[in-house]
Structure formats: C-alpha cells, structure tokens
Amino acid sequence: MTKQERLDAYLAENDLEAVWFARPNSFAWLTGGNNVVDREGDVGVAAVGYDGDGLEVVTNNIEADRLRDEELADTDDDLPVTEFDWYDQSLAEAVADRTAEPAAADFDVPGAESVEASPLRQPLTEEDIEKYRELGRETAQAVESVCRELRPGDIESEVASALRVALSARDIEVPVALVGGAERARKYRHYTPTESELGEYALVSVTTERDGLHASMTRTVAFESETSEEDLNHLGELHQAARIVEVTALGATRAIAGLSGDPTSVFQAMQAAYEHVGFADEWERHHQGGAAGFAGREWIAAPEMDDSAGVTTPMAYAWNPTVQGAKSEDTVLVTEDGFEVLTDTGQWPTTTVDAWDYDAILERPDVLVQEDESN
C-alpha cells in the first residue's frame, strides 16, 4: 500500500476530510524534506496536509522560499507551498484557517482531532528502504572507522565527539551517541559519555537520522593490553548471550509478522531466550528495542502494549538486548523472505549466530580485540 493509499484509508475510516503533519519525522516521511529550525521543538516550521487530492505544505513567509528551493525541490510532484505572514498567525492557526473540515493533525491545531502517525508510517515503502540502506551503510562506516582507532586511554566524551564529526561529514544527524568504558558499561545501560577513560573495553552505541529515517547500532571494542584472557573470554560469553537473544528476536519478528503481528509475542520470545542463555532477569534492566523507521523506535516492545503497535514487514527493527555490560544491536530490515542488516559494512569481524527456538541465522558482530601495540 502506498503512502497516499494509507492516508486515503485513514480519512475514510475516521470520516475526515484532511490530515496534517508538522512533527519532523512525519513531515520527512511524506515530503522527504526537513522542517526543523529549532532542534529543541517538537513541531517544525512547516506542516504538510493531505485532503484526498494531494499534498500541500503550509509555512510562514520566513521559510517558504527556502523550503521550496532546498527541502522540497526533489519531490516527484510540484508540491504546493502556501505561506502566511509570521507576525500574523502561528502555524497551527494557519493550518486551521486553510484545512478542509473535519480534520486531524499530529500537533495542536484548533478544531482538529489528534492523529497517531506512527502506524501510518509502517511498513516501509521501497523508496524508504533504498534511503535506509544508504543511511545504514554510511552510519556503520563512520562508527566502525572511529571504533578501529580506539585506545584504552581515550576519553568517552572525546570518542562521542569523533563519532559526531564522522557522521556529520556524511550529512547524518546523531540524536544519540553513547560511549561507555568498561567500568561504566558494566554499571549503566545508558552510558552517556563522561570524562572517564575507556579502560578494558568500550561499548559504542548510536542512533542516527537522515531524511527522517533512524538507524541504531552498537559495536564493542576490547583492549588486549588492559584485559586478561579470562576477562576477554567472559566478555565474549556475555556478548554471545546478547547476540543469541537478538537473533531470536529477529526470528520471532519474522514469524509473528506472518501470524498475529503482536509485539508482545516477540517480547515473550526474548524473555525465553534470556532464560535459555542463563540470564533470565536481564530484560528487566533495559528496554529491548522494537520497530525502527521514522523514529528511533516506532514502538518499543514490552510485556503489555496498546493496539497501535504491530509487527509487520517489510520493516526495520532494532532489537538491543543487554547482558551485564554486553550489548548486541543493529538495524535490520525484516521481510517475508529474510533479513538484511542495514547497519553493516562487511568489514567488521562477525560470527554466525543461531536463534533459539526460531528459524533465523545471522552474521553478528564480534567483540573487536585491539592488540597490544607494544608487541
């Protein structure tokens, strides 16, 4: 189903004449453009509406020419941009004046109902998938290039800065950049970077964004000079346990997409996998991830969920199981036919990992062990 067909169905099912989107992820989903000026705001400087005939963008006179020339120039259709004087109205008031009624919007528009956009953005279209492949590959290239240069004395915050520079050079935004040295990665599941040194090993996790799409991944680097063989083996065992849970989640995702589509069933599969690898309670210490797309997570799997979330294909999923200082995470396209790791370069060492109790086998990243330079 195309995006227009989804919107047509939404209007018909809800007896609406129009629907409007001003939150950046949904604006990008429909237009391919960026409506963000102030990154601290939830709503952008433009809204895109659909009334059954076509799309229309509404924005103020400050932004109209820039959006036409730069953000919307590559759209397939000649997307009309209606402008209003910035001093005369707010964006919400301008949309309220121009929309057919009854209408819905993903921001507070007078007289409009509220729309939950995430279900409309799923599953991914072929155009979305092609953009996703580019984002995933370039994200992995940047992250892995930084990881290969890590040393035990590096400072977490400096590594995070290097990640942002490497990704920015590829025109990729970085909503999340987590860098945890061994001590903090063992203690915290969200290892926001500090002035601490990496030490024995490092977990590097990012969520990136371009064209509204989001990609998440984690890589682990250990330092031979700082870590005993016993500790390296222990980290490898924890890492393998997390990988088994992740691949099980992907196998369950594909199976359940063709059955009930219930995300809680995937969550239950992950719980069973945690128990199978000997870490039954680890799922309680961090969320397990979920569907990815025009948000870092379109939804996050949990023991109980509302009806708006559903497992579908083709769709990206970023499952992120953690086990006592180890983590396995990539953004993976799940289709009826199988799996495609989007955040992959083919240059990082991997091991084939089997799912537990589901039909899935994937190459998953190893812990990269940096050898002692003094040898």
C-alpha positions in Angstrom: 0.0 0.0 0.0 1.4 3.4 -1.0 1.6 6.3 1.4 -1.3 8.0 -0.4 -3.4 4.8 -0.1 -2.7 4.7 3.6 -3.8 8.3 4.0 -7.0 7.7 1.9 -7.9 4.7 4.1 -7.2 6.8 7.3 -9.5 9.6 6.1 -12.3 7.1 5.1 -12.1 5.1 8.4 -12.2 8.3 10.5 -14.7 10.3 8.5 -12.2 13.1 7.9 -11.5 15.5 5.1 -7.9 16.2 5.8 -4.9 15.2 7.9 -1.9 17.4 8.8 1.6 16.6 10.0 4.1 19.1 11.4 6.3 16.8 13.6 9.6 16.4 11.8 9.6 12.6 11.3 6.2 12.6 9.7 6.9 15.7 7.6 10.0 13.9 6.3 8.0 10.7 5.8 5.6 12.4 3.4 7.8 15.1 1.7 11.4 13.9 2.1 12.2 17.3 3.4 13.3 18.7 6.7 11.1 21.2 8.6 13.4 21.7 11.6 15.0 25.0 12.5 14.9 24.8 16.3 16.0 21.3 17.4 14.5 21.8 20.9 11.0 22.0 19.5 8.7 19.0 18.9 7.0 20.8 15.9 8.7 22.1 12.8 8.3 25.3 11.0 6.0 23.8 8.3 3.1 21.4 8.1 2.1 19.1 5.3 -1.5 18.2 4.7 -3.4 15.7 2.7 -7.1 16.1 1.7 -7.7 13.1 -0.7 -6.5 15.0 -3.7 -2.9 15.7 -2.9 -0.3 17.2 -0.5 0.0 20.8 0.5 2.7 22.4 2.6 1.9 25.4 4.9 4.7 27.6 6.4 5.5 31.2 7.2 7.0 33.7 4.8 10.4 33.4 6.5 10.7 29.7 5.5 8.7 29.4 2.3 11.3 30.2 -0.3 14.0 28.1 1.4 11.7 25.1 1.7 10.7 25.4 -2.0 14.3 25.8 -3.2 16.1 23.3 -0.9 13.9 21.0 1.1 11.1 20.2 -1.3 12.9 20.7 -4.7 13.4 16.9 -5.2 9.8 15.9 -4.7 8.3 13.9 -7.5 5.3 16.2 -7.7 5.2 20.0 -7.8 4.3 20.3 -4.1 2.4 23.5 -3.5 3.7 25.7 -0.6 1.2 28.1 0.9 2.7 30.8 3.1 1.4 33.1 5.8 3.0 36.2 7.5 5.0 35.1 10.5 3.7 38.1 12.5 0.0 37.5 11.7 -0.5 33.8 12.6 1.0 30.7 14.2 1.5 27.6 12.1 -1.5 26.0 14.0 -3.7 28.9 13.2 -2.7 29.0 9.6 -3.5 25.3 9.2 -6.8 25.7 10.9 -7.7 28.5 8.5 -6.8 26.6 5.4 -7.8 23.0 6.1 -10.9 21.2 4.9 -13.0 20.0 7.9 -13.3 17.8 9.8 -9.5 17.3 10.1 -6.9 15.7 12.2 -3.3 16.8 13.0 -0.2 15.5 14.8 0.1 18.8 16.6 -2.3 21.1 18.4 -4.5 22.7 15.7 -7.7 24.5 16.8 -10.7 22.3 16.0 -8.7 19.4 14.7 -8.6 15.9 16.1 -5.4 14.2 17.1 -3.7 11.6 14.8 -1.2 9.0 15.8 1.2 9.0 12.9 3.4 6.0 13.7 1.0 3.3 12.4 0.7 5.2 9.1 4.5 5.1 8.6 4.6 1.3 8.8 5.6 -0.8 6.9 8.4 0.8 4.9 8.0 1.6 1.2 10.6 0.7 -1.5 11.7 4.3 -1.6 12.1 4.3 2.2 14.1 1.1 2.1 16.6 2.4 -0.5 17.2 5.5 1.6 17.5 3.3 4.7 20.2 1.1 3.0 22.3 4.2 2.3 21.8 5.6 5.9 22.6 2.2 7.5 25.8 1.6 5.5 27.2 5.1 6.0 26.3 5.0 9.7 28.2 1.8 10.1 31.2 3.1 8.1 31.5 6.1 10.3 31.1 4.3 13.6 33.4 1.4 12.7 36.1 3.8 11.4 36.1 5.5 14.8 36.0 2.2 16.7 39.0 0.8 15.0 41.1 3.8 16.2 40.1 3.5 19.9 42.7 3.1 22.6 42.2 2.3 26.3 43.2 5.8 27.4 40.7 7.6 25.2 38.1 9.7 26.9 34.4 8.8 26.5 33.3 12.3 25.6 36.1 12.7 23.0 35.1 9.5 21.4 31.5 10.8 21.2 32.7 14.0 19.5 34.7 11.9 17.0 31.5 9.9 16.2 29.5 13.1 15.6 32.2 14.5 13.3 32.5 11.3 11.3 28.7 11.1 10.9 28.2 14.8 10.2 30.8 14.5 7.4 28.3 12.1 5.8 25.3 14.5 6.4 24.0 12.3 9.2 22.5 13.7 12.4 23.2 12.0 15.7 20.3 12.1 18.2 22.0 9.5 20.4 25.7 8.9 20.9 26.6 6.7 23.8 30.2 5.8 24.7 30.8 3.6 27.8 34.2 2.4 29.1 34.4 -0.9 30.8 33.6 0.4 34.3 30.5 2.4 33.3 29.2 0.0 30.7 29.0 -2.7 33.4 27.1 -0.3 35.7 24.8 1.5 33.4 22.7 0.6 30.3 22.7 4.1 29.0 26.3 5.0 29.2 26.1 8.7 28.4 29.7 9.9 27.7 31.8 11.4 30.5 35.4 12.4 31.1 36.2 8.8 32.1 38.8 6.7 30.2 37.7 3.6 28.3 39.9 1.2 30.2 39.5 -2.5 29.4 36.8 -2.3 26.7 34.2 0.1 25.3 30.6 0.0 24.1 29.8 2.5 21.4 26.1 2.9 20.5 24.4 5.4 18.2 21.1 6.3 16.8 21.4 8.4 13.6 19.0 10.2 11.4 18.8 11.4 7.8 15.7 12.1 5.6 13.6 11.3 8.7 14.9 7.7 8.9 16.7 6.4 12.0 19.4 3.8 12.3 20.7 2.3 15.6 23.8 0.1 16.1 26.3 -0.9 18.8 30.0 -2.0 18.5 32.2 -3.4 21.2 36.0 -2.9 21.3 38.3 -4.7 23.8 41.9 -3.9 24.5 44.3 -6.8 24.9 46.8 -4.7 26.8 44.2 -3.9 29.6 42.3 -7.2 29.8 43.2 -10.7 30.9 42.4 -13.6 28.7 39.9 -14.8 31.3 38.1 -11.4 31.3 38.2 -11.3 27.5 36.6 -14.8 27.4 34.0 -13.7 29.9 33.1 -10.6 27.9 32.8 -12.8 24.8 30.4 -15.1 26.6 28.2 -12.2 27.7 28.3 -10.8 24.2 27.3 -14.2 22.7 24.4 -14.4 25.1 23.2 -10.9 23.9 23.6 -12.0 20.3 21.5 -15.1 20.7 18.7 -13.0 22.2 18.9 -10.5 19.4 18.8 -13.1 16.6 15.9 -14.9 18.5 14.0 -11.6 18.5 14.6 -11.2 14.7 13.4 -14.8 14.1 10.3 -14.2 16.2 9.7 -10.9 14.4 9.6 -12.5 11.0 7.4 -15.4 12.2 5.0 -13.3 14.2 4.6 -10.7 11.3 3.0 -13.5 9.3 0.7 -14.6 12.2 -0.7 -12.4 14.9 1.5 -9.3 14.5 1.5 -9.0 18.2 4.8 -7.4 19.6 4.2 -8.9 23.0 4.8 -12.3 21.4 8.3 -11.1 20.3 8.9 -9.8 23.8 8.0 -13.2 25.2 10.4 -14.9 22.8 13.2 -12.6 24.0 12.3 -13.4 27.6 12.6 -17.1 26.9 15.9 -16.6 25.1 17.3 -14.7 28.1 16.3 -17.7 30.2 17.9 -20.1 27.7 21.3 -18.3 27.8 21.3 -18.2 31.6 20.3 -14.6 32.2 16.6 -14.8 32.9 16.2 -11.4 34.6 18.4 -9.2 32.3 15.4 -8.0 30.2 14.2 -6.1 33.3 17.3 -3.8 33.3 16.8 -2.2 29.9 14.2 -1.9 27.2 14.7 -4.4 24.4 14.1 -2.2 21.3 11.5 -2.6 18.6 10.5 -1.3 15.2 12.6 1.4 13.7 11.9 3.8 10.9 10.9 7.4 11.1 11.6 7.4 14.8 14.4 5.8 16.8 11.8 3.3 17.7 8.3 3.4 16.2 7.4 1.3 19.2 9.3 -0.5 22.0 8.3 -4.0 22.9 7.0 -4.5 26.5 5.1 -7.1 28.5 1.9 -5.1 27.8 1.3 -2.8 24.8 -1.6 -0.9 23.3 -3.2 -1.8 20.0 -1.3 0.9 17.9 1.8 -1.2 17.7 2.1 -4.1 15.3 4.8 -6.4 13.8 4.8 -6.0 10.0 7.1 -6.5 7.0 8.9 -5.0 5.2 10.1 -3.1 8.3 13.3 -2.2 10.1 13.8 -3.5 13.6 16.5 -2.5 16.1 16.5 -5.0 18.9 19.1 -4.2 21.6 19.4 -6.9 24.3 22.0 -6.2 27.0 23.7 -8.7 29.3 25.8 -7.4 32.2 27.9 -4.9 30.3 27.5 -6.5 26.8 25.1 -5.4 24.1 24.1 -6.6 20.6 22.3 -4.1 18.3 21.9 -3.4 14.6 19.1 -2.1 12.4 17.8 -5.0 10.4 15.3 -5.0 7.6 12.9 -7.9 8.1 10.9 -9.1 5.1 8.8 -12.1 4.3 12.0 -13.6 2.6 14.5 -13.0 5.4 16.8 -10.4 7.0 19.1 -7.7 5.7 21.4 -6.0 8.2 21.3 -2.3 7.2 24.0 -1.1 9.6 26.7 -3.3 8.0 29.9 -2.7 6.1 31.1 -6.2 5.7 34.4 -5.1 7.2 33.8 -5.9 10.9 34.6 -9.4 12.3 31.4 -11.5 12.7 30.2 -14.9 13.8 27.2 -16.9 12.6 24.6 -16.9 15.3 21.5 -19.2 15.5 18.2 -18.1 17.1 16.9 -20.1 19.9 13.6 -21.8 19.1 13.1 -19.8 15.8 14.2 -20.1 12.2 16.9 -17.4 12.0 20.6 -17.5 11.3 22.6 -14.2 11.0 26.1 -13.0 11.0 26.5 -10.8 14.1 29.4 -8.5 15.0 32.1 -9.9 17.3 34.0 -8.0 20.0 36.9 -6.4 18.2 40.0 -7.0 20.1 42.7 -4.4 19.7 46.1 -6.0 20.0 48.8 -4.7 22.3 50.8 -2.1 20.2 53.9 -2.8 22.2 54.1 -6.4 20.8 
